């Protein structure tokens, strides 16, 4: 698993916080509910936000610069950062447009009229 025993522990923590501890499904339960349809996961959303300045105070910029060095190191190893692919896809879509299946296009036209 990602990150060995520490990565497994982090994954288990997130699974618990975003599942049973807020009354939601675990990822395994969501997959079982899906019954192989490969649709979107059945779940709610849990958002956890941190304000670095509350923790770091006057040293915020210094520590955020250290975080940027970490991100550059991760990218330098060929890995992607979370949401990086989404931002790249958005930029590409703004230039190239978005392709959709013809049937969906006709469904959208029908909704318009």
Gaussian input, Z-matrix of N, CA and C with variables (Angstrom, degrees):
# hf/3-21g

backbone

0 1
 N
 C     1     B1
 C     2     B2     1     A1
 N     3     B3     2     A2     1     D1
 C     4     B4     3     A3     2     D2
 C     5     B5     4     A4     3     D3
 N     6     B6     5     A5     4     D4
 C     7     B7     6     A6     5     D5
 C     8     B8     7     A7     6     D6
 N     9     B9     8     A8     7     D7
 C    10    B10     9     A9     8     D8
 C    11    B11    10    A10     9     D9
 N    12    B12    11    A11    10    D10
 C    13    B13    12    A12    11    D11
 C    14    B14    13    A13    12    D12
 N    15    B15    14    A14    13    D13
 C    16    B16    15    A15    14    D14
 C    17    B17    16    A16    15    D15
 N    18    B18    17    A17    16    D16
 C    19    B19    18    A18    17    D17
 C    20    B20    19    A19    18    D18
 N    21    B21    20    A20    19    D19
 C    22    B22    21    A21    20    D20
 C    23    B23    22    A22    21    D21
 N    24    B24    23    A23    22    D22
 C    25    B25    24    A24    23    D23
 C    26    B26    25    A25    24    D24
 N    27    B27    26    A26    25    D25
 C    28    B28    27    A27    26    D26
 C    29    B29    28    A28    27    D27
 N    30    B30    29    A29    28    D28
 C    31    B31    30    A30    29    D29
 C    32    B32    31    A31    30    D30
 N    33    B33    32    A32    31    D31
 C    34    B34    33    A33    32    D32
 C    35    B35    34    A34    33    D33
 N    36    B36    35    A35    34    D34
 C    37    B37    36    A36    35    D35
 C    38    B38    37    A37    36    D36
 N    39    B39    38    A38    37    D37
 C    40    B40    39    A39    38    D38
 C    41    B41    40    A40    39    D39
 N    42    B42    41    A41    40    D40
 C    43    B43    42    A42    41    D41
 C    44    B44    43    A43    42    D42
 N    45    B45    44    A44    43    D43
 C    46    B46    45    A45    44    D44
 C    47    B47    46    A46    45    D45
 N    48    B48    47    A47    46    D46
 C    49    B49    48    A48    47    D47
 C    50    B50    49    A49    48    D48
 N    51    B51    50    A50    49    D49
 C    52    B52    51    A51    50    D50
 C    53    B53    52    A52    51    D51
 N    54    B54    53    A53    52    D52
 C    55    B55    54    A54    53    D53
 C    56    B56    55    A55    54    D54
 N    57    B57    56    A56    55    D55
 C    58    B58    57    A57    56    D56
 C    59    B59    58    A58    57    D57
 N    60    B60    59    A59    58    D58
 C    61    B61    60    A60    59    D59
 C    62    B62    61    A61    60    D60
 N    63    B63    62    A62    61    D61
 C    64    B64    63    A63    62    D62
 C    65    B65    64    A64    63    D63
 N    66    B66    65    A65    64    D64
 C    67    B67    66    A66    65    D65
 C    68    B68    67    A67    66    D66
 N    69    B69    68    A68    67    D67
 C    70    B70    69    A69    68    D68
 C    71    B71    70    A70    69    D69
 N    72    B72    71    A71    70    D70
 C    73    B73    72    A72    71    D71
 C    74    B74    73    A73    72    D72
 N    75    B75    74    A74    73    D73
 C    76    B76    75    A75    74    D74
 C    77    B77    76    A76    75    D75
 N    78    B78    77    A77    76    D76
 C    79    B79    78    A78    77    D77
 C    80    B80    79    A79    78    D78
 N    81    B81    80    A80    79    D79
 C    82    B82    81    A81    80    D80
 C    83    B83    82    A82    81    D81
 N    84    B84    83    A83    82    D82
 C    85    B85    84    A84    83    D83
 C    86    B86    85    A85    84    D84
 N    87    B87    86    A86    85    D85
 C    88    B88    87    A87    86    D86
 C    89    B89    88    A88    87    D87
 N    90    B90    89    A89    88    D88
 C    91    B91    90    A90    89    D89
 C    92    B92    91    A91    90    D90
 N    93    B93    92    A92    91    D91
 C    94    B94    93    A93    92    D92
 C    95    B95    94    A94    93    D93
 N    96    B96    95    A95    94    D94
 C    97    B97    96    A96    95    D95
 C    98    B98    97    A97    96    D96
 N    99    B99    98    A98    97    D97
 C   100   B100    99    A99    98    D98
 C   101   B101   100   A100    99    D99
 N   102   B102   101   A101   100   D100
 C   103   B103   102   A102   101   D101
 C   104   B104   103   A103   102   D102
 N   105   B105   104   A104   103   D103
 C   106   B106   105   A105   104   D104
 C   107   B107   106   A106   105   D105
 N   108   B108   107   A107   106   D106
 C   109   B109   108   A108   107   D107
 C   110   B110   109   A109   108   D108
 N   111   B111   110   A110   109   D109
 C   112   B112   111   A111   110   D110
 C   113   B113   112   A112   111   D111
 N   114   B114   113   A113   112   D112
 C   115   B115   114   A114   113   D113
 C   116   B116   115   A115   114   D114
 N   117   B117   116   A116   115   D115
 C   118   B118   117   A117   116   D116
 C   119   B119   118   A118   117   D117
 N   120   B120   119   A119   118   D118
 C   121   B121   120   A120   119   D119
 C   122   B122   121   A121   120   D120
 N   123   B123   122   A122   121   D121
 C   124   B124   123   A123   122   D122
 C   125   B125   124   A124   123   D123
 N   126   B126   125   A125   124   D124
 C   127   B127   126   A126   125   D125
 C   128   B128   127   A127   126   D126
 N   129   B129   128   A128   127   D127
 C   130   B130   129   A129   128   D128
 C   131   B131   130   A130   129   D129
 N   132   B132   131   A131   130   D130
 C   133   B133   132   A132   131   D131
 C   134   B134   133   A133   132   D132
 N   135   B135   134   A134   133   D133
 C   136   B136   135   A135   134   D134
 C   137   B137   136   A136   135   D135
 N   138   B138   137   A137   136   D136
 C   139   B139   138   A138   137   D137
 C   140   B140   139   A139   138   D138
 N   141   B141   140   A140   139   D139
 C   142   B142   141   A141   140   D140
 C   143   B143   142   A142   141   D141
 N   144   B144   143   A143   142   D142
 C   145   B145   144   A144   143   D143
 C   146   B146   145   A145   144   D144
 N   147   B147   146   A146   145   D145
 C   148   B148   147   A147   146   D146
 C   149   B149   148   A148   147   D147
 N   150   B150   149   A149   148   D148
 C   151   B151   150   A150   149   D149
 C   152   B152   151   A151   150   D150
 N   153   B153   152   A152   151   D151
 C   154   B154   153   A153   152   D152
 C   155   B155   154   A154   153   D153
 N   156   B156   155   A155   154   D154
 C   157   B157   156   A156   155   D155
 C   158   B158   157   A157   156   D156
 N   159   B159   158   A158   157   D157
 C   160   B160   159   A159   158   D158
 C   161   B161   160   A160   159   D159
 N   162   B162   161   A161   160   D160
 C   163   B163   162   A162   161   D161
 C   164   B164   163   A163   162   D162
 N   165   B165   164   A164   163   D163
 C   166   B166   165   A165   164   D164
 C   167   B167   166   A166   165   D165
 N   168   B168   167   A167   166   D166
 C   169   B169   168   A168   167   D167
 C   170   B170   169   A169   168   D168
 N   171   B171   170   A170   169   D169
 C   172   B172   171   A171   170   D170
 C   173   B173   172   A172   171   D171
 N   174   B174   173   A173   172   D172
 C   175   B175   174   A174   173   D173
 C   176   B176   175   A175   174   D174
 N   177   B177   176   A176   175   D175
 C   178   B178   177   A177   176   D176
 C   179   B179   178   A178   177   D177
 N   180   B180   179   A179   178   D178
 C   181   B181   180   A180   179   D179
 C   182   B182   181   A181   180   D180
 N   183   B183   182   A182   181   D181
 C   184   B184   183   A183   182   D182
 C   185   B185   184   A184   183   D183
 N   186   B186   185   A185   184   D184
 C   187   B187   186   A186   185   D185
 C   188   B188   187   A187   186   D186
 N   189   B189   188   A188   187   D187
 C   190   B190   189   A189   188   D188
 C   191   B191   190   A190   189   D189
 N   192   B192   191   A191   190   D190
 C   193   B193   192   A192   191   D191
 C   194   B194   193   A193   192   D192
 N   195   B195   194   A194   193   D193
 C   196   B196   195   A195   194   D194
 C   197   B197   196   A196   195   D195
 N   198   B198   197   A197   196   D196
 C   199   B199   198   A198   197   D197
 C   200   B200   199   A199   198   D198
 N   201   B201   200   A200   199   D199
 C   202   B202   201   A201   200   D200
 C   203   B203   202   A202   201   D201
 N   204   B204   203   A203   202   D202
 C   205   B205   204   A204   203   D203
 C   206   B206   205   A205   204   D204
 N   207   B207   206   A206   205   D205
 C   208   B208   207   A207   206   D206
 C   209   B209   208   A208   207   D207
 N   210   B210   209   A209   208   D208
 C   211   B211   210   A210   209   D209
 C   212   B212   211   A211   210   D210
 N   213   B213   212   A212   211   D211
 C   214   B214   213   A213   212   D212
 C   215   B215   214   A214   213   D213
 N   216   B216   215   A215   214   D214
 C   217   B217   216   A216   215   D215
 C   218   B218   217   A217   216   D216
 N   219   B219   218   A218   217   D217
 C   220   B220   219   A219   218   D218
 C   221   B221   220   A220   219   D219
 N   222   B222   221   A221   220   D220
 C   223   B223   222   A222   221   D221
 C   224   B224   223   A223   222   D222
 N   225   B225   224   A224   223   D223
 C   226   B226   225   A225   224   D224
 C   227   B227   226   A226   225   D225
 N   228   B228   227   A227   226   D226
 C   229   B229   228   A228   227   D227
 C   230   B230   229   A229   228   D228
 N   231   B231   230   A230   229   D229
 C   232   B232   231   A231   230   D230
 C   233   B233   232   A232   231   D231
 N   234   B234   233   A233   232   D232
 C   235   B235   234   A234   233   D233
 C   236   B236   235   A235   234   D234
 N   237   B237   236   A236   235   D235
 C   238   B238   237   A237   236   D236
 C   239   B239   238   A238   237   D237
 N   240   B240   239   A239   238   D238
 C   241   B241   240   A240   239   D239
 C   242   B242   241   A241   240   D240
 N   243   B243   242   A242   241   D241
 C   244   B244   243   A243   242   D242
 C   245   B245   244   A244   243   D243
 N   246   B246   245   A245   244   D244
 C   247   B247   246   A246   245   D245
 C   248   B248   247   A247   246   D246
 N   249   B249   248   A248   247   D247
 C   250   B250   249   A249   248   D248
 C   251   B251   250   A250   249   D249
 N   252   B252   251   A251   250   D250
 C   253   B253   252   A252   251   D251
 C   254   B254   253   A253   252   D252
 N   255   B255   254   A254   253   D253
 C   256   B256   255   A255   254   D254
 C   257   B257   256   A256   255   D255
 N   258   B258   257   A257   256   D256
 C   259   B259   258   A258   257   D257
 C   260   B260   259   A259   258   D258
 N   261   B261   260   A260   259   D259
 C   262   B262   261   A261   260   D260
 C   263   B263   262   A262   261   D261
 N   264   B264   263   A263   262   D262
 C   265   B265   264   A264   263   D263
 C   266   B266   265   A265   264   D264
 N   267   B267   266   A266   265   D265
 C   268   B268   267   A267   266   D266
 C   269   B269   268   A268   267   D267
 N   270   B270   269   A269   268   D268
 C   271   B271   270   A270   269   D269
 C   272   B272   271   A271   270   D270
 N   273   B273   272   A272   271   D271
 C   274   B274   273   A273   272   D272
 C   275   B275   274   A274   273   D273
 N   276   B276   275   A275   274   D274
 C   277   B277   276   A276   275   D275
 C   278   B278   277   A277   276   D276
 N   279   B279   278   A278   277   D277
 C   280   B280   279   A279   278   D278
 C   281   B281   280   A280   279   D279
 N   282   B282   281   A281   280   D280
 C   283   B283   282   A282   281   D281
 C   284   B284   283   A283   282   D282
 N   285   B285   284   A284   283   D283
 C   286   B286   285   A285   284   D284
 C   287   B287   286   A286   285   D285
 N   288   B288   287   A287   286   D286
 C   289   B289   288   A288   287   D287
 C   290   B290   289   A289   288   D288
 N   291   B291   290   A290   289   D289
 C   292   B292   291   A291   290   D290
 C   293   B293   292   A292   291   D291
 N   294   B294   293   A293   292   D292
 C   295   B295   294   A294   293   D293
 C   296   B296   295   A295   294   D294
 N   297   B297   296   A296   295   D295
 C   298   B298   297   A297   296   D296
 C   299   B299   298   A298   297   D297
 N   300   B300   299   A299   298   D298
 C   301   B301   300   A300   299   D299
 C   302   B302   301   A301   300   D300
 N   303   B303   302   A302   301   D301
 C   304   B304   303   A303   302   D302
 C   305   B305   304   A304   303   D303
 N   306   B306   305   A305   304   D304
 C   307   B307   306   A306   305   D305
 C   308   B308   307   A307   306   D306
 N   309   B309   308   A308   307   D307
 C   310   B310   309   A309   308   D308
 C   311   B311   310   A310   309   D309
 N   312   B312   311   A311   310   D310
 C   313   B313   312   A312   311   D311
 C   314   B314   313   A313   312   D312
 N   315   B315   314   A314   313   D313
 C   316   B316   315   A315   314   D314
 C   317   B317   316   A316   315   D315
 N   318   B318   317   A317   316   D316
 C   319   B319   318   A318   317   D317
 C   320   B320   319   A319   318   D318
 N   321   B321   320   A320   319   D319
 C   322   B322   321   A321   320   D320
 C   323   B323   322   A322   321   D321
 N   324   B324   323   A323   322   D322
 C   325   B325   324   A324   323   D323
 C   326   B326   325   A325   324   D324
 N   327   B327   326   A326   325   D325
 C   328   B328   327   A327   326   D326
 C   329   B329   328   A328   327   D327
 N   330   B330   329   A329   328   D328
 C   331   B331   330   A330   329   D329
 C   332   B332   331   A331   330   D330
 N   333   B333   332   A332   331   D331
 C   334   B334   333   A333   332   D332
 C   335   B335   334   A334   333   D333
 N   336   B336   335   A335   334   D334
 C   337   B337   336   A336   335   D335
 C   338   B338   337   A337   336   D336

   B1=1.4624
   B2=1.5169
   B3=1.3097
   B4=1.4564
   B5=1.5181
   B6=1.3071
   B7=1.4532
   B8=1.5108
   B9=1.3348
   B10=1.4565
   B11=1.5253
   B12=1.3377
   B13=1.4620
   B14=1.5280
   B15=1.3250
   B16=1.4698
   B17=1.5237
   B18=1.3320
   B19=1.4627
   B20=1.5173
   B21=1.3347
   B22=1.4619
   B23=1.5183
   B24=1.3231
   B25=1.4659
   B26=1.5278
   B27=1.3363
   B28=1.4696
   B29=1.5238
   B30=1.3330
   B31=1.4614
   B32=1.5274
   B33=1.3271
   B34=1.4658
   B35=1.5236
   B36=1.3259
   B37=1.4645
   B38=1.5293
   B39=1.3274
   B40=1.4660
   B41=1.5239
   B42=1.3301
   B43=1.4661
   B44=1.5347
   B45=1.3271
   B46=1.4655
   B47=1.5264
   B48=1.3274
   B49=1.4670
   B50=1.5243
   B51=1.3333
   B52=1.4621
   B53=1.5252
   B54=1.3198
   B55=1.4576
   B56=1.5152
   B57=1.3426
   B58=1.4567
   B59=1.5269
   B60=1.3307
   B61=1.4668
   B62=1.5249
   B63=1.3339
   B64=1.4711
   B65=1.5297
   B66=1.3507
   B67=1.4548
   B68=1.5199
   B69=1.3192
   B70=1.4587
   B71=1.5253
   B72=1.3262
   B73=1.4525
   B74=1.5273
   B75=1.3219
   B76=1.4590
   B77=1.5271
   B78=1.3240
   B79=1.4648
   B80=1.5248
   B81=1.3292
   B82=1.4674
   B83=1.5261
   B84=1.3305
   B85=1.4653
   B86=1.5223
   B87=1.3199
   B88=1.4616
   B89=1.5245
   B90=1.3383
   B91=1.4666
   B92=1.5228
   B93=1.3296
   B94=1.4636
   B95=1.5240
   B96=1.3190
   B97=1.4654
   B98=1.5204
   B99=1.3222
   B100=1.4619
   B101=1.5281
   B102=1.3205
   B103=1.4635
   B104=1.5242
   B105=1.3240
   B106=1.4537
   B107=1.5100
   B108=1.3300
   B109=1.4723
   B110=1.5202
   B111=1.3308
   B112=1.4666
   B113=1.5321
   B114=1.3219
   B115=1.4651
   B116=1.5231
   B117=1.3040
   B118=1.4631
   B119=1.5194
   B120=1.3261
   B121=1.4603
   B122=1.5270
   B123=1.3121
   B124=1.4594
   B125=1.5176
   B126=1.3132
   B127=1.4603
   B128=1.5173
   B129=1.2953
   B130=1.4521
   B131=1.5164
   B132=1.2859
   B133=1.4624
   B134=1.5204
   B135=1.3011
   B136=1.4549
   B137=1.5173
   B138=1.3021
   B139=1.4575
   B140=1.5227
   B141=1.3152
   B142=1.4569
   B143=1.5217
   B144=1.3112
   B145=1.4647
   B146=1.5259
   B147=1.3052
   B148=1.4600
   B149=1.5194
   B150=1.3014
   B151=1.4597
   B152=1.5245
   B153=1.3440
   B154=1.4664
   B155=1.5235
   B156=1.3131
   B157=1.4613
   B158=1.5285
   B159=1.3148
   B160=1.4742
   B161=1.5252
   B162=1.3329
   B163=1.4598
   B164=1.5221
   B165=1.3370
   B166=1.4604
   B167=1.5155
   B168=1.3188
   B169=1.4573
   B170=1.5146
   B171=1.3203
   B172=1.4648
   B173=1.5251
   B174=1.3225
   B175=1.4675
   B176=1.5306
   B177=1.3277
   B178=1.4652
   B179=1.5225
   B180=1.3205
   B181=1.4684
   B182=1.5265
   B183=1.3144
   B184=1.4690
   B185=1.5324
   B186=1.3219
   B187=1.4636
   B188=1.5255
   B189=1.3255
   B190=1.4601
   B191=1.5238
   B192=1.3217
   B193=1.4694
   B194=1.5296
   B195=1.3137
   B196=1.4658
   B197=1.5239
   B198=1.3279
   B199=1.4673
   B200=1.5269
   B201=1.3289
   B202=1.4681
   B203=1.5259
   B204=1.3273
   B205=1.4693
   B206=1.5306
   B207=1.3314
   B208=1.4617
   B209=1.5234
   B210=1.3386
   B211=1.4673
   B212=1.5235
   B213=1.3242
   B214=1.4703
   B215=1.5270
   B216=1.3167
   B217=1.4580
   B218=1.5234
   B219=1.3175
   B220=1.4687
   B221=1.5199
   B222=1.3326
   B223=1.4617
   B224=1.5286
   B225=1.3234
   B226=1.4580
   B227=1.5189
   B228=1.3235
   B229=1.4635
   B230=1.5255
   B231=1.3444
   B232=1.4594
   B233=1.5152
   B234=1.3147
   B235=1.4642
   B236=1.5223
   B237=1.3225
   B238=1.4647
   B239=1.5225
   B240=1.3035
   B241=1.4600
   B242=1.5239
   B243=1.3362
   B244=1.4573
   B245=1.5247
   B246=1.3051
   B247=1.4707
   B248=1.5237
   B249=1.3143
   B250=1.4666
   B251=1.5275
   B252=1.3257
   B253=1.4649
   B254=1.5259
   B255=1.3295
   B256=1.4667
   B257=1.5197
   B258=1.3281
   B259=1.4669
   B260=1.5273
   B261=1.3334
   B262=1.4624
   B263=1.5247
   B264=1.3367
   B265=1.4661
   B266=1.5241
   B267=1.3214
   B268=1.4632
   B269=1.5250
   B270=1.3175
   B271=1.4681
   B272=1.5272
   B273=1.3306
   B274=1.4626
   B275=1.5333
   B276=1.3337
   B277=1.4662
   B278=1.5189
   B279=1.3274
   B280=1.4614
   B281=1.5231
   B282=1.3245
   B283=1.4679
   B284=1.5282
   B285=1.3409
   B286=1.4601
   B287=1.5259
   B288=1.3213
   B289=1.4564
   B290=1.5182
   B291=1.3264
   B292=1.4553
   B293=1.5207
   B294=1.3231
   B295=1.4581
   B296=1.5187
   B297=1.3336
   B298=1.4575
   B299=1.5259
   B300=1.3233
   B301=1.4616
   B302=1.5342
   B303=1.3158
   B304=1.4644
   B305=1.5274
   B306=1.3293
   B307=1.4694
   B308=1.5288
   B309=1.3147
   B310=1.4651
   B311=1.5183
   B312=1.3152
   B313=1.4675
   B314=1.5271
   B315=1.3392
   B316=1.4688
   B317=1.5311
   B318=1.3295
   B319=1.4699
   B320=1.5242
   B321=1.3212
   B322=1.4679
   B323=1.5223
   B324=1.3244
   B325=1.4687
   B326=1.5240
   B327=1.3264
   B328=1.4660
   B329=1.5246
   B330=1.3153
   B331=1.4652
   B332=1.5223
   B333=1.3241
   B334=1.4618
   B335=1.5217
   B336=1.3366
   B337=1.4726
   B338=1.4966
   A1=110.19
   A2=114.95
   A3=121.61
   A4=110.26
   A5=117.07
   A6=121.47
   A7=115.34
   A8=117.92
   A9=119.93
   A10=111.61
   A11=116.48
   A12=120.05
   A13=112.22
   A14=118.07
   A15=119.44
   A16=110.47
   A17=116.38
   A18=119.76
   A19=111.39
   A20=116.16
   A21=120.20
   A22=111.09
   A23=116.25
   A24=120.13
   A25=110.73
   A26=116.76
   A27=119.84
   A28=110.56
   A29=116.80
   A30=120.50
   A31=110.69
   A32=117.15
   A33=120.52
   A34=110.96
   A35=116.78
   A36=120.67
   A37=110.56
   A38=116.61
   A39=120.28
   A40=110.21
   A41=117.18
   A42=121.65
   A43=110.50
   A44=116.94
   A45=120.52
   A46=112.09
   A47=116.79
   A48=120.27
   A49=111.24
   A50=116.97
   A51=120.61
   A52=112.43
   A53=117.78
   A54=121.13
   A55=111.59
   A56=117.29
   A57=120.68
   A58=115.40
   A59=118.40
   A60=119.37
   A61=113.64
   A62=117.74
   A63=120.32
   A64=110.56
   A65=115.84
   A66=120.22
   A67=113.71
   A68=117.72
   A69=121.40
   A70=110.07
   A71=116.03
   A72=122.34
   A73=111.55
   A74=116.05
   A75=120.33
   A76=107.12
   A77=117.59
   A78=119.26
   A79=110.66
   A80=118.15
   A81=120.87
   A82=110.76
   A83=117.18
   A84=120.33
   A85=111.11
   A86=116.53
   A87=120.55
   A88=110.71
   A89=116.73
   A90=120.06
   A91=111.17
   A92=117.65
   A93=120.98
   A94=110.54
   A95=117.34
   A96=121.85
   A97=110.01
   A98=116.60
   A99=124.23
   A100=111.51
   A101=117.81
   A102=124.17
   A103=112.76
   A104=116.98
   A105=120.70
   A106=116.23
   A107=118.76
   A108=120.27
   A109=112.56
   A110=116.89
   A111=122.82
   A112=112.50
   A113=116.15
   A114=120.29
   A115=109.35
   A116=116.20
   A117=120.46
   A118=109.56
   A119=117.18
   A120=119.56
   A121=111.56
   A122=115.24
   A123=121.55
   A124=106.95
   A125=116.52
   A126=118.79
   A127=110.76
   A128=114.30
   A129=121.72
   A130=108.28
   A131=115.87
   A132=120.25
   A133=109.33
   A134=115.81
   A135=122.44
   A136=106.63
   A137=116.83
   A138=121.36
   A139=108.20
   A140=115.56
   A141=121.67
   A142=106.77
   A143=117.25
   A144=121.04
   A145=109.58
   A146=115.02
   A147=122.05
   A148=108.96
   A149=116.66
   A150=122.01
   A151=106.71
   A152=117.62
   A153=119.71
   A154=113.36
   A155=117.41
   A156=119.30
   A157=111.54
   A158=117.54
   A159=120.12
   A160=111.38
   A161=115.98
   A162=120.45
   A163=112.13
   A164=116.12
   A165=120.68
   A166=114.73
   A167=117.47
   A168=120.94
   A169=112.84
   A170=116.59
   A171=122.14
   A172=112.50
   A173=117.91
   A174=120.96
   A175=112.52
   A176=117.55
   A177=121.07
   A178=112.38
   A179=117.87
   A180=120.99
   A181=111.56
   A182=116.74
   A183=121.30
   A184=110.58
   A185=116.92
   A186=120.36
   A187=111.73
   A188=117.90
   A189=119.83
   A190=110.57
   A191=117.81
   A192=121.18
   A193=109.86
   A194=117.06
   A195=120.58
   A196=110.45
   A197=116.49
   A198=120.25
   A199=110.50
   A200=117.06
   A201=120.66
   A202=111.08
   A203=117.15
   A204=120.80
   A205=109.69
   A206=116.67
   A207=120.65
   A208=110.58
   A209=117.34
   A210=120.98
   A211=110.95
   A212=116.67
   A213=120.73
   A214=110.60
   A215=116.99
   A216=121.12
   A217=110.82
   A218=116.60
   A219=121.08
   A220=110.13
   A221=116.48
   A222=120.49
   A223=110.90
   A224=116.84
   A225=121.50
   A226=113.26
   A227=116.51
   A228=121.59
   A229=111.71
   A230=116.10
   A231=119.96
   A232=114.49
   A233=117.65
   A234=120.64
   A235=109.43
   A236=115.56
   A237=120.70
   A238=109.26
   A239=114.68
   A240=120.65
   A241=108.94
   A242=117.67
   A243=119.79
   A244=110.81
   A245=116.00
   A246=126.78
   A247=113.68
   A248=119.05
   A249=121.11
   A250=110.97
   A251=117.43
   A252=120.72
   A253=110.71
   A254=116.92
   A255=120.72
   A256=110.73
   A257=117.30
   A258=120.24
   A259=111.32
   A260=116.58
   A261=119.88
   A262=110.59
   A263=117.28
   A264=121.29
   A265=110.63
   A266=117.02
   A267=120.37
   A268=110.70
   A269=117.24
   A270=121.11
   A271=110.29
   A272=116.78
   A273=120.93
   A274=110.72
   A275=117.57
   A276=121.33
   A277=111.94
   A278=116.87
   A279=119.84
   A280=111.41
   A281=116.91
   A282=121.21
   A283=111.12
   A284=116.89
   A285=121.76
   A286=113.87
   A287=117.84
   A288=120.19
   A289=110.26
   A290=115.34
   A291=121.46
   A292=108.50
   A293=116.87
   A294=120.66
   A295=108.93
   A296=115.59
   A297=121.12
   A298=107.94
   A299=117.71
   A300=120.33
   A301=110.54
   A302=115.79
   A303=120.57
   A304=111.45
   A305=117.13
   A306=120.08
   A307=110.74
   A308=117.41
   A309=120.88
   A310=110.59
   A311=116.25
   A312=120.90
   A313=110.10
   A314=116.95
   A315=120.49
   A316=111.25
   A317=117.09
   A318=120.07
   A319=110.70
   A320=116.64
   A321=120.63
   A322=111.22
   A323=116.66
   A324=119.84
   A325=110.86
   A326=116.51
   A327=120.50
   A328=110.81
   A329=117.59
   A330=120.77
   A331=111.33
   A332=115.42
   A333=120.77
   A334=111.37
   A335=116.91
   A336=119.37
   A337=114.09
   D1=162.65
   D2=-179.40
   D3=-58.36
   D4=126.52
   D5=173.09
   D6=76.00
   D7=12.44
   D8=178.98
   D9=62.67
   D10=-146.31
   D11=-176.09
   D12=-64.83
   D13=-33.45
   D14=179.12
   D15=-70.56
   D16=-40.76
   D17=177.55
   D18=-63.54
   D19=-39.38
   D20=177.58
   D21=-63.55
   D22=-40.64
   D23=178.96
   D24=-64.86
   D25=-42.36
   D26=177.77
   D27=-63.67
   D28=-42.81
   D29=179.25
   D30=-61.92
   D31=-42.54
   D32=178.76
   D33=-64.14
   D34=-40.34
   D35=179.00
   D36=-61.60
   D37=-47.63
   D38=180.00
   D39=-64.05
   D40=-42.13
   D41=178.94
   D42=-58.06
   D43=-42.85
   D44=179.48
   D45=-69.69
   D46=-45.50
   D47=-178.25
   D48=-64.39
   D49=-39.75
   D50=-175.81
   D51=-92.13
   D52=3.03
   D53=-178.95
   D54=-125.07
   D55=-104.64
   D56=-173.87
   D57=-55.99
   D58=-34.37
   D59=-176.19
   D60=-74.12
   D61=-10.51
   D62=172.62
   D63=-118.69
   D64=14.80
   D65=176.83
   D66=77.56
   D67=26.29
   D68=-178.33
   D69=-115.00
   D70=177.63
   D71=-179.18
   D72=-79.75
   D73=152.77
   D74=167.60
   D75=-78.81
   D76=168.60
   D77=179.10
   D78=-63.36
   D79=-37.96
   D80=178.07
   D81=-64.00
   D82=-41.16
   D83=177.89
   D84=-65.76
   D85=-37.61
   D86=178.20
   D87=-64.58
   D88=-41.83
   D89=177.39
   D90=-63.94
   D91=-39.55
   D92=178.00
   D93=-65.40
   D94=-40.20
   D95=178.43
   D96=-62.65
   D97=-35.72
   D98=-179.75
   D99=-63.82
   D100=-28.20
   D101=179.26
   D102=53.20
   D103=36.95
   D104=175.55
   D105=80.27
   D106=7.74
   D107=-177.92
   D108=-77.94
   D109=-11.20
   D110=-179.62
   D111=58.77
   D112=30.00
   D113=176.83
   D114=-82.90
   D115=-177.52
   D116=178.14
   D117=-62.87
   D118=146.89
   D119=178.05
   D120=-59.20
   D121=145.47
   D122=177.27
   D123=-89.06
   D124=109.87
   D125=-177.23
   D126=-171.43
   D127=169.28
   D128=170.00
   D129=-96.41
   D130=-160.89
   D131=179.72
   D132=-129.03
   D133=141.95
   D134=172.90
   D135=-122.57
   D136=123.16
   D137=179.54
   D138=-118.26
   D139=124.59
   D140=177.44
   D141=-117.93
   D142=121.88
   D143=-178.04
   D144=-120.44
   D145=139.51
   D146=177.59
   D147=-120.92
   D148=140.52
   D149=173.94
   D150=-102.45
   D151=102.96
   D152=-176.86
   D153=-54.27
   D154=-33.36
   D155=-177.40
   D156=-64.67
   D157=-29.43
   D158=177.29
   D159=-64.04
   D160=-33.56
   D161=179.82
   D162=-87.57
   D163=-36.52
   D164=-168.37
   D165=-102.43
   D166=-21.15
   D167=179.40
   D168=56.65
   D169=-128.95
   D170=-175.16
   D171=-66.59
   D172=-19.25
   D173=-178.02
   D174=-90.46
   D175=11.67
   D176=-175.63
   D177=-53.73
   D178=-53.21
   D179=-175.94
   D180=-59.94
   D181=-41.26
   D182=179.88
   D183=-60.39
   D184=-45.69
   D185=-177.58
   D186=-74.10
   D187=-34.50
   D188=176.28
   D189=-66.52
   D190=-33.35
   D191=175.38
   D192=-63.72
   D193=-37.99
   D194=176.48
   D195=-64.66
   D196=-37.68
   D197=176.88
   D198=-63.07
   D199=-40.80
   D200=178.60
   D201=-61.93
   D202=-37.94
   D203=176.48
   D204=-61.93
   D205=-41.55
   D206=177.32
   D207=-61.46
   D208=-45.98
   D209=179.63
   D210=-59.82
   D211=-43.24
   D212=178.79
   D213=-62.53
   D214=-37.69
   D215=178.10
   D216=-64.81
   D217=-42.58
   D218=178.69
   D219=-62.21
   D220=-47.87
   D221=179.51
   D222=-64.47
   D223=-35.47
   D224=179.19
   D225=-63.50
   D226=-21.95
   D227=177.69
   D228=-88.85
   D229=1.22
   D230=179.09
   D231=91.88
   D232=0.77
   D233=178.68
   D234=-86.28
   D235=157.73
   D236=177.05
   D237=-101.67
   D238=150.34
   D239=174.21
   D240=-85.72
   D241=154.41
   D242=176.81
   D243=-53.18
   D244=135.71
   D245=178.06
   D246=73.47
   D247=-3.25
   D248=-179.08
   D249=-59.52
   D250=-44.14
   D251=-179.59
   D252=-64.05
   D253=-37.71
   D254=179.88
   D255=-63.72
   D256=-44.23
   D257=179.34
   D258=-65.19
   D259=-38.28
   D260=177.34
   D261=-65.55
   D262=-40.80
   D263=178.99
   D264=-65.38
   D265=-39.23
   D266=178.51
   D267=-62.67
   D268=-45.94
   D269=179.51
   D270=-61.80
   D271=-42.44
   D272=178.79
   D273=-63.94
   D274=-41.25
   D275=179.82
   D276=-64.84
   D277=-35.86
   D278=178.27
   D279=-64.59
   D280=-31.39
   D281=-179.93
   D282=-86.66
   D283=-46.85
   D284=-171.44
   D285=-96.97
   D286=-12.48
   D287=-173.68
   D288=83.58
   D289=-177.90
   D290=-178.15
   D291=-122.36
   D292=132.77
   D293=176.89
   D294=-97.33
   D295=136.12
   D296=176.43
   D297=-128.95
   D298=156.20
   D299=177.90
   D300=-61.07
   D301=147.01
   D302=-177.43
   D303=-59.72
   D304=-38.44
   D305=179.78
   D306=-61.41
   D307=-40.42
   D308=177.62
   D309=-64.92
   D310=-40.48
   D311=177.63
   D312=-57.03
   D313=-46.46
   D314=-179.84
   D315=-67.49
   D316=-36.19
   D317=175.69
   D318=-61.83
   D319=-41.37
   D320=179.01
   D321=-66.41
   D322=-39.90
   D323=176.78
   D324=-62.53
   D325=-39.11
   D326=179.23
   D327=-64.66
   D328=-36.75
   D329=178.15
   D330=-67.00
   D331=-32.44
   D332=-177.83
   D333=-66.22
   D334=-36.10
   D335=-175.84
   D336=-90.67

